[in-house]
Amino acid sequence: MNFTGKVIKYGDNVDTDVIIPARYLNTSDHSELASHCMEDLDKDFTKKVQKGDIMVAGDNFGCGSSREHAPIAIKASGISLVIANTFARIFYRNSINIGLAILECPEAVANINDGDKVEADLDNGIIYNHTTGKSFKTQPFPEFIQKIIQNGGLIETIKKGDLN
């Protein structure tokens, strides 16, 4: 499973309240959530994000509440992958459950800048920065998690009977 896109980069402690502000939690419409994704942190996010882009962030990404709306908003905005130093535990699991690909790789985060073109090979755990020519090794996801992401989330994977 490969992802290639332009990087949109943020810092440490990006919490679920800025990923999708609480005032928009009265909807479960994915496109509506996407239209407000990151607006309290980056008012231009929805104007600059393109389908397939990659979000990169520092430590503790997705901290705060346990709302599933946060990874849904990111995925629905067009972001294909989030690479961070570390993720809040519940955000990490919520992301997998909804089929948002995420990777922890501090070395990559330190060497990737906003606007860089990056490719990630989840099968082999390799992140390649096309802009700088540098590559980084990370732990590949186990096959069953890759299936969940490929199928678009845990519920879709269960419906397909594809957890074997």
Contacts in CASP RR format, 6 or more apart in sequence:
PFRMAT RR
TARGET T0000
AUTHOR 0000-0000-0000
METHOD contacts of the structure
MODEL  1
MNFTGKVIKYGDNVDTDVIIPARYLNTSDHSELASHCMEDLDKDFTKKVQ
KGDIMVAGDNFGCGSSREHAPIAIKASGISLVIANTFARIFYRNSINIGL
AILECPEAVANINDGDKVEADLDNGIIYNHTTGKSFKTQPFPEFIQKIIQ
NGGLIETIKKGDLN
1 101 0 8 1.000
1 121 0 8 1.000
1 122 0 8 1.000
1 123 0 8 1.000
1 146 0 8 1.000
1 149 0 8 1.000
1 150 0 8 1.000
2 119 0 8 1.000
2 120 0 8 1.000
2 121 0 8 1.000
2 122 0 8 1.000
2 123 0 8 1.000
3 52 0 8 1.000
3 54 0 8 1.000
3 80 0 8 1.000
3 81 0 8 1.000
3 101 0 8 1.000
3 119 0 8 1.000
3 120 0 8 1.000
3 122 0 8 1.000
4 52 0 8 1.000
4 117 0 8 1.000
4 118 0 8 1.000
4 119 0 8 1.000
4 120 0 8 1.000
5 50 0 8 1.000
5 52 0 8 1.000
5 53 0 8 1.000
5 54 0 8 1.000
5 80 0 8 1.000
5 117 0 8 1.000
5 118 0 8 1.000
5 119 0 8 1.000
6 50 0 8 1.000
6 53 0 8 1.000
6 54 0 8 1.000
6 115 0 8 1.000
6 116 0 8 1.000
6 117 0 8 1.000
6 118 0 8 1.000
7 53 0 8 1.000
7 54 0 8 1.000
7 55 0 8 1.000
7 56 0 8 1.000
7 112 0 8 1.000
7 113 0 8 1.000
7 114 0 8 1.000
7 115 0 8 1.000
7 116 0 8 1.000
7 117 0 8 1.000
7 118 0 8 1.000
8 42 0 8 1.000
8 45 0 8 1.000
8 48 0 8 1.000
8 49 0 8 1.000
8 53 0 8 1.000
8 54 0 8 1.000
8 55 0 8 1.000
8 56 0 8 1.000
8 79 0 8 1.000
8 114 0 8 1.000
8 115 0 8 1.000
9 55 0 8 1.000
9 56 0 8 1.000
9 57 0 8 1.000
9 112 0 8 1.000
9 113 0 8 1.000
9 114 0 8 1.000
9 115 0 8 1.000
10 38 0 8 1.000
10 41 0 8 1.000
10 42 0 8 1.000
10 55 0 8 1.000
10 56 0 8 1.000
10 57 0 8 1.000
10 58 0 8 1.000
10 61 0 8 1.000
11 57 0 8 1.000
11 58 0 8 1.000
12 57 0 8 1.000
12 58 0 8 1.000
12 59 0 8 1.000
12 60 0 8 1.000
12 85 0 8 1.000
13 59 0 8 1.000
13 60 0 8 1.000
13 61 0 8 1.000
13 63 0 8 1.000
14 41 0 8 1.000
14 57 0 8 1.000
14 58 0 8 1.000
14 60 0 8 1.000
14 61 0 8 1.000
14 62 0 8 1.000
14 63 0 8 1.000
15 62 0 8 1.000
15 63 0 8 1.000
15 64 0 8 1.000
15 65 0 8 1.000
16 62 0 8 1.000
16 63 0 8 1.000
16 64 0 8 1.000
16 65 0 8 1.000
16 66 0 8 1.000
16 67 0 8 1.000
16 69 0 8 1.000
16 70 0 8 1.000
16 91 0 8 1.000
17 40 0 8 1.000
17 64 0 8 1.000
17 65 0 8 1.000
18 38 0 8 1.000
18 40 0 8 1.000
18 41 0 8 1.000
19 37 0 8 1.000
19 38 0 8 1.000
19 41 0 8 1.000
19 62 0 8 1.000
19 70 0 8 1.000
19 73 0 8 1.000
19 74 0 8 1.000
20 33 0 8 1.000
20 36 0 8 1.000
20 37 0 8 1.000
20 67 0 8 1.000
20 69 0 8 1.000
20 70 0 8 1.000
20 72 0 8 1.000
20 73 0 8 1.000
21 36 0 8 1.000
21 39 0 8 1.000
21 40 0 8 1.000
24 32 0 8 1.000
24 33 0 8 1.000
24 36 0 8 1.000
24 69 0 8 1.000
25 67 0 8 1.000
25 69 0 8 1.000
27 33 0 8 1.000
28 69 0 8 1.000
30 72 0 8 1.000
30 73 0 8 1.000
30 75 0 8 1.000
30 76 0 8 1.000
31 76 0 8 1.000
33 69 0 8 1.000
33 72 0 8 1.000
33 73 0 8 1.000
33 76 0 8 1.000
34 46 0 8 1.000
34 73 0 8 1.000
34 76 0 8 1.000
34 77 0 8 1.000
34 78 0 8 1.000
35 46 0 8 1.000
36 46 0 8 1.000
36 73 0 8 1.000
37 45 0 8 1.000
37 46 0 8 1.000
37 49 0 8 1.000
37 73 0 8 1.000
37 74 0 8 1.000
37 76 0 8 1.000
37 77 0 8 1.000
38 45 0 8 1.000
38 46 0 8 1.000
38 77 0 8 1.000
39 45 0 8 1.000
39 46 0 8 1.000
45 77 0 8 1.000
46 77 0 8 1.000
49 77 0 8 1.000
49 78 0 8 1.000
49 79 0 8 1.000
50 78 0 8 1.000
51 78 0 8 1.000
51 80 0 8 1.000
52 78 0 8 1.000
52 79 0 8 1.000
52 80 0 8 1.000
52 81 0 8 1.000
53 78 0 8 1.000
53 79 0 8 1.000
53 80 0 8 1.000
54 79 0 8 1.000
54 80 0 8 1.000
54 81 0 8 1.000
54 82 0 8 1.000
54 83 0 8 1.000
54 118 0 8 1.000
54 120 0 8 1.000
55 74 0 8 1.000
55 79 0 8 1.000
55 81 0 8 1.000
55 82 0 8 1.000
55 83 0 8 1.000
56 82 0 8 1.000
56 83 0 8 1.000
56 84 0 8 1.000
56 108 0 8 1.000
56 109 0 8 1.000
56 112 0 8 1.000
56 114 0 8 1.000
56 118 0 8 1.000
57 82 0 8 1.000
57 83 0 8 1.000
57 84 0 8 1.000
57 85 0 8 1.000
57 109 0 8 1.000
58 84 0 8 1.000
58 85 0 8 1.000
58 86 0 8 1.000
58 106 0 8 1.000
58 109 0 8 1.000
59 84 0 8 1.000
59 85 0 8 1.000
59 86 0 8 1.000
60 86 0 8 1.000
60 87 0 8 1.000
60 88 0 8 1.000
61 82 0 8 1.000
61 84 0 8 1.000
61 85 0 8 1.000
61 86 0 8 1.000
61 87 0 8 1.000
61 88 0 8 1.000
61 91 0 8 1.000
62 70 0 8 1.000
62 87 0 8 1.000
62 88 0 8 1.000
62 91 0 8 1.000
63 88 0 8 1.000
63 91 0 8 1.000
64 88 0 8 1.000
66 90 0 8 1.000
66 94 0 8 1.000
67 94 0 8 1.000
68 94 0 8 1.000
68 97 0 8 1.000
68 98 0 8 1.000
70 91 0 8 1.000
70 94 0 8 1.000
71 91 0 8 1.000
71 94 0 8 1.000
71 95 0 8 1.000
71 98 0 8 1.000
71 99 0 8 1.000
71 100 0 8 1.000
72 98 0 8 1.000
72 100 0 8 1.000
74 82 0 8 1.000
74 100 0 8 1.000
75 98 0 8 1.000
75 99 0 8 1.000
75 100 0 8 1.000
79 100 0 8 1.000
80 101 0 8 1.000
81 100 0 8 1.000
81 101 0 8 1.000
81 102 0 8 1.000
81 103 0 8 1.000
81 120 0 8 1.000
82 95 0 8 1.000
82 100 0 8 1.000
82 101 0 8 1.000
82 102 0 8 1.000
82 103 0 8 1.000
83 102 0 8 1.000
83 103 0 8 1.000
83 104 0 8 1.000
83 105 0 8 1.000
83 108 0 8 1.000
83 109 0 8 1.000
83 112 0 8 1.000
83 118 0 8 1.000
83 120 0 8 1.000
83 127 0 8 1.000
84 102 0 8 1.000
84 103 0 8 1.000
84 104 0 8 1.000
84 109 0 8 1.000
85 104 0 8 1.000
85 105 0 8 1.000
85 106 0 8 1.000
85 109 0 8 1.000
86 104 0 8 1.000
86 106 0 8 1.000
87 95 0 8 1.000
87 102 0 8 1.000
87 104 0 8 1.000
92 102 0 8 1.000
95 101 0 8 1.000
95 102 0 8 1.000
96 102 0 8 1.000
96 145 0 8 1.000
96 148 0 8 1.000
96 149 0 8 1.000
96 153 0 8 1.000
96 154 0 8 1.000
97 148 0 8 1.000
97 153 0 8 1.000
97 154 0 8 1.000
97 155 0 8 1.000
98 152 0 8 1.000
98 153 0 8 1.000
98 154 0 8 1.000
99 148 0 8 1.000
99 149 0 8 1.000
99 151 0 8 1.000
99 152 0 8 1.000
99 153 0 8 1.000
99 154 0 8 1.000
100 149 0 8 1.000
101 120 0 8 1.000
101 122 0 8 1.000
101 149 0 8 1.000
103 120 0 8 1.000
103 122 0 8 1.000
103 125 0 8 1.000
103 127 0 8 1.000
103 138 0 8 1.000
104 138 0 8 1.000
104 139 0 8 1.000
105 127 0 8 1.000
105 136 0 8 1.000
105 138 0 8 1.000
107 136 0 8 1.000
108 127 0 8 1.000
108 129 0 8 1.000
108 136 0 8 1.000
108 138 0 8 1.000
111 129 0 8 1.000
111 132 0 8 1.000
111 134 0 8 1.000
111 136 0 8 1.000
112 118 0 8 1.000
112 127 0 8 1.000
112 129 0 8 1.000
113 131 0 8 1.000
115 131 0 8 1.000
116 129 0 8 1.000
116 130 0 8 1.000
116 131 0 8 1.000
116 132 0 8 1.000
117 129 0 8 1.000
117 130 0 8 1.000
117 131 0 8 1.000
118 127 0 8 1.000
118 128 0 8 1.000
118 129 0 8 1.000
118 130 0 8 1.000
118 131 0 8 1.000
119 127 0 8 1.000
119 128 0 8 1.000
119 130 0 8 1.000
120 126 0 8 1.000
120 127 0 8 1.000
120 128 0 8 1.000
121 127 0 8 1.000
121 128 0 8 1.000
122 140 0 8 1.000
122 141 0 8 1.000
122 146 0 8 1.000
122 149 0 8 1.000
123 140 0 8 1.000
123 146 0 8 1.000
124 140 0 8 1.000
125 137 0 8 1.000
125 138 0 8 1.000
125 139 0 8 1.000
125 140 0 8 1.000
126 135 0 8 1.000
126 136 0 8 1.000
126 137 0 8 1.000
126 138 0 8 1.000
127 135 0 8 1.000
127 136 0 8 1.000
127 137 0 8 1.000
127 138 0 8 1.000
128 134 0 8 1.000
128 135 0 8 1.000
128 136 0 8 1.000
129 135 0 8 1.000
129 136 0 8 1.000
140 146 0 8 1.000
141 149 0 8 1.000
144 163 0 8 1.000
147 157 0 8 1.000
147 162 0 8 1.000
147 163 0 8 1.000
148 154 0 8 1.000
148 157 0 8 1.000
151 157 0 8 1.000
151 160 0 8 1.000
151 162 0 8 1.000
157 163 0 8 1.000
END
